[in-house]
Amino acid sequence: MRFAITSNAGQVLATGSLFIEPDPGGQWRLCFRTDLGNIIAGGTVGEDGDLAAPGRILLEKLVSRWGVGSVTLHSGTYRG
């Protein structure tokens, strides 16, 4: 599924996709890959498969990456 990351001012900061991949330690990690190929790694997925905690970590990293007050992920058909 495709997503657009927007700032609290409504500016589209990036488009890309969410995915889960194993890290070097074998833990599954929630990540976002931008259309430019940059990967932002979120938190590790717990044994119960809940994505709430790794999603919060990913959002914190997205906010830090672009230096904005907050970000929103919008799902849909976005073209990069």
Summary of the structure (lengths in Angstrom):
residues: 80
radius of gyration: 12.5
end to end distance: 13.2
largest distance: 37.7
contacts: 211
relative contact order: 0.28
helix: 19%
strand: 45%
